[in-house]
Amino acid sequence: MAATDSYHRDMDVFRPRTTGLAWAVVALPLLAAVAVALGVVAFLELGGLPGATVLIVCGLLALIPLSALAAVLRRWFKLRLDADALTVIGLLGIGRVRLPWADQVAIGLSSWRGARLLAVRPVTPLKRSPRRALIWDRENGVLLIGSLDNWSAPRDEVLSALHRHAGTKWVDQLDAPDKLSPA
């Protein structure tokens, strides 16, 4: 459900679903700890060069779930919609990207690798994505933000808030042939 506070009466904030994040924050470090523990046990049991080799291999294997955790946390962000802008806010408020409605030609849904994603078409095309979690699609000239199904609120609620805040800039199919070039 979107959060609205009394100070910002017309602001909607959508947070990512917590299930996947909670799973990643608990399971991935646990998996890394198990790999390291196995390496330590192998080192203590085998000793010498064989034990050290297994310890190093297990330590390197522990980097895989930790890298996956870093990727999950990097892609975690919430959406804040208000009368002035769509803002993407990273974990702990880090990596804030403000996309003012006035700086966008349109906002809507765009196809990318078989998925329909929320996207904005800036007035001035970008050279690259302003944040790693976002994707700059040069071919269509849109900044891809993410799926509408990634949020704690239902898809219809997110769409309703986007329609309300984007106003006339909203288009259902941002990558339609007649919408590909900026107006």
N, C-alpha and C positions, 0 to 999 in steps of 0.2 A: 504494500500500500504506500502511496506517495505521502511524504511528510510535508505538512504545511505549518509554519510557525506563525505566531501572532504578529511579529514584526514584518515579515514578508508574506502578506496575505495571498498574493498570487504567485507563489513559488511551489514547484513540485520537485521533490528529490527522490530519485529512484536508486536504490542500492542493489548490488548484485545479489543473486541468490546465495544464501549463506551455507547451504549444504555442501556444495563443491569446495568452497573455500575452507570450511571446517575440516572436511575430509583431507584436503591437501595439507593443511597446517598440522594435522595430527599424524596422518598415515605416512607421509613422505619423510619427515624427520625420524619417525620410528623405524622405517625401512632402512634408512641410512645408519641409524644406531645399531640395528641388528647386523648389518654388514660389517661395521667396525668391530662389534663384539665377537663375531665369528673370526675375524682376522686376529684379534688379540688371543682368543682361545687357541687358534691354530698355532700362533707364535709360541705360546706357553707350552703347548703339547709337543710340537715338532722341534722347536728351538732352531738355532743356527740359521743357515741360508734358506732352507725350505720354509721354515716358519716365517722368516722375514719376507720372503717372496709372497706367501699367501696373505700376510698382513698388508703388504703394499697393494696387492690386487684387490683385496676387500676394501681398502681405503679408497682406491680409485673407483670401485663399483659404488661406494657410498656417495660419490659425487653425482651420480646419475639422478637419484631422487632429489638431492639438494638442488641440482640445476632445474629440475622440473618444478620444484617449489618456488624458485626465483622467477621462473617464467609465469607461474600462476599469479604470484604477487604483483609482478610487473603489469599484467593484463587486468588486474582488479581496479575498477574505478566505478564511481557513481556518477549519475547524470543529474544536473540541477537545471531546471527550466524556469525561467522567469520572463518578465515582459521585455527584457533587454537582450537576453542571450541564452544559448545552450552552453552549459559549462561542464566539462569533463574533469572530475576531481579524483586524483589517485589516492592510494592508501595513505592514511595519516595526513591528507591534504597536500601531499607532494605531487608535483607534475600537473598542476592545474592548467587547463587549456580553456580559454573563454572564446566562444564563437558567437559574436554579436549577430543578431538577426539582420541588422543593417548591412553587414559585410557578406551576406549570403544571397546568391541569386535565387536559390531554392533549397528546400529540405524535403526529403522523402525517403523512399525505399529504393535500393539499387541491388542488382544481382552481382554476386562475386563468388566464383567457385561453387556454384549451385545453391548458394544461400541468399536469402533476402535480408539485407542489412540496412540499418538506419544510416543515412548519408547526408552530407551537406555539399552544395556546390558553391564555393566561394566566388565572389565577384572577381577577385584577382587570384588566378591559379597558383597553387603552392608549388614550391620546388621539391619539398619532401614533407612527410608527416610531422606535425608539431609534437607528437608523442609516440613512443614506440608501440603502444597498445592500439593506436589508430593506423589505418592504412590509406595512403594516398594512391588512388587509382588514376593514373595519368591518362589512360585511354578514354575514360569517361569524364575526367575532370572533376571527380568527387572525392571527398574525404569520407571514408567508411568508418563508422563509429562502432557498430556492433549489432547483434541480433536483438530483436524486441522481446525475445523469450529468455534473456539472461537476467532479468530483473526480478526482484521480490514481488512486484506488482504484476497483475495479469496483463497480457499483451494489449487488450482493449483499453485498459486504464492508461497505459503508457502512450498508446496511439491517441487517445482522447486529449491527454495533456499536450502532446506534440501539436495536434491540430489547433488547440486553443492558443498556445503560445506562438507558433509559427505563423498563424493566420493565413494570409493569401500566399505566403511563400511555400506552403505545403503542397506537394504533388505526390500522388500515390505511387507513380512509377517514374522515378528520377532518371532512369536510364532509357526511357522511351525515346525513339528516334527524334521526335520533335523537341525533346528536352536536353539533348546532348550538348548543344552549344549554348554558352551563356547568352542571356537576352540583352 
